[in-house]
């Protein structure tokens, strides 16, 4: 919904990059919590295995975000 009000161009790109950074930060937080606190060992293992990929994606999103300022 936030992007619907943006026209193509810098405003859209900045909002999209901000959303990607926020989304990846939230996902990392949830995966860190699951990797430590999930009751099921398989879920803990699965969540821990996803963290490196999410952190790489976050770094890419932050790079794009910094280019939009």
Secondary structure, DSSP 8 states (H G I E B T S, - for coil): -TGGGS-TTHHHHHHHHHHHHHHHHHHHHHHHHHHHH-SSHHHHHHHHHHHHHHHHHHHHHHHHHHHT-
